[in-house]
Amino acid sequence: MSKIVITGGAGFIGSHIAEALVQDHEVVIVDNLDDYYSPALKQRNLDCVMAKGDVDFIKGDITDLDLVRKVIDDTVDYVFHEAAQAGVRISVEDPFKPNNINVLGTLNVLKASLDAGVRRLINASSSSVYGKVQYLPFDEAHPTMPVSPYGVSKLAAEHYCRVFHEIYGLPTVSLRYFTVYGSRMRPDLGISIFTRKLLANEPITVFGDGEQTRDFTYIDDIVRVNLRLLETDAADGYAMNVGGGQRITVNDLIAHLRKITGSTSEVVYSNKQKGDAEHTMADVGRAKEVVGYMPEVSIGEGLGRFVEWHRSDGNGCS
Ligand SMILES: NC(=O)c1ccc[n+]([C@@H]2O[C@H](COP(=O)([O-])OP(=O)(O)OC[C@H]3O[C@@H](n4cnc5c(N)ncnc54)[C@H](O)[C@@H]3O)[C@@H](O)[C@H]2O)c1
């Protein structure tokens, strides 16, 4: 049994990772229940984790180094760093908040982890670090030219992780997640919004012409690759793509969801939003080679599971 700290463990991805670990490990969650989206949903996420096993929940802010040091002390083996101000659009409106949480907060988590001698820090990064497309799919050698303040903050955090490995010897891995979906997903993400509106037969707004493409990754695949990093040190110092294995247009995504829901919602097209990436698609070759990662849940299967979860009240655990 290891002692594992999960920052942002009350959020979408962090709570799924916590749920997968809680029976076999001592899990500590640190999360400030930020109100970017409803704290009640985060409390629900925590309840889902606690229903599976004992968890030590500490309500706290990762921008507070003293607090982070208290949470990540020398009894901690691993840190999954999921806390962040996620979301491209909010970062366009207010670049300071993502910078504080994603850059300064990550630096605090790194420094505390280094001083505590943790065995590995697994950092949640993002496909947003790529930004401008030079070729697809993105491999990790693709230039990083973020197109949003959020992407800049995630790239800076990733570089801090690499440098802490190279200079100070702290084992770190950054996982570049490509749009993650599944039960309890963030309510501000496209699949969430579209599904809610489709089920209510309300109009859907698409920003741009809907021909932008995304590589969507089902939450179970994300959890699986995170857990693998408790078993191998082969990935230390790397940033690795974690994608779902195919890209589809937003128009095709809506067509899939419309078929599953049987909805009659009309689609309204509006101006492209600042900061949105045009296309994303992961080459997962490195993650396959280093940790044996292959996405297992296809978009059709994942969307079916997600709509099912939504239909069965959209507020349960899975
Ligand atoms: N969901 C995606 O599609 C996606 C894609 C790429 C990368 N990511 C990254 O994955 C990670 C998890 O994302 P998510 O979708 O689960 O987001 P989320 O917002 O559901 O979870 C983040 C959690 O961090 C907490 N938090 C925010 N600021 C904090 C602070 N100052 N101190 C402590 N806790 C704080 C929030 O309360 C929240 O519970 C983030 O690092 C995000 O950037 C997510």
The ligand as an ORCA input file, in Angstrom:
! r2SCAN-3c Opt
* xyz 0 1
  N     -11.041     17.472    -18.820
  C     -10.265     17.602    -19.883
  O     -10.703     17.426    -21.017
  C      -8.794     17.923    -19.734
  C      -8.005     17.939    -20.900
  C      -6.648     18.251    -20.780
  C      -6.088     18.476    -19.539
  N      -6.882     18.469    -18.423
  C      -6.235     18.715    -17.123
  O      -6.618     17.676    -16.248
  C      -6.695     18.173    -14.918
  C      -8.054     17.856    -14.310
  O      -9.052     18.469    -15.116
  P     -10.613     18.259    -14.847
  O     -11.283     18.257    -16.162
  O     -10.804     17.129    -13.911
  O     -10.961     19.652    -14.143
  P     -11.807     19.961    -12.825
  O     -12.007     21.428    -12.820
  O     -13.006     19.076    -12.762
  O     -10.809     19.539    -11.658
  C      -9.809     20.400    -11.152
  C      -9.941     20.441     -9.653
  O      -8.925     21.312     -9.156
  C      -9.471     22.063     -8.098
  N      -8.736     23.304     -7.934
  C      -8.769     24.403     -8.735
  N      -7.968     25.351     -8.242
  C      -7.404     24.847     -7.116
  C      -6.495     25.360     -6.155
  N      -5.996     26.605     -6.265
  N      -6.142     24.581     -5.115
  C      -6.647     23.327     -4.982
  N      -7.526     22.790     -5.855
  C      -7.891     23.539     -6.924
  C     -10.912     22.329     -8.493
  O     -11.741     22.634     -7.366
  C     -11.291     21.026     -9.176
  O     -11.924     20.145     -8.281
  C      -6.377     19.666    -15.006
  O      -5.006     19.838    -14.747
  C      -6.679     20.006    -16.453
  O      -5.919     21.119    -16.869
  C      -8.213     18.194    -18.490
*
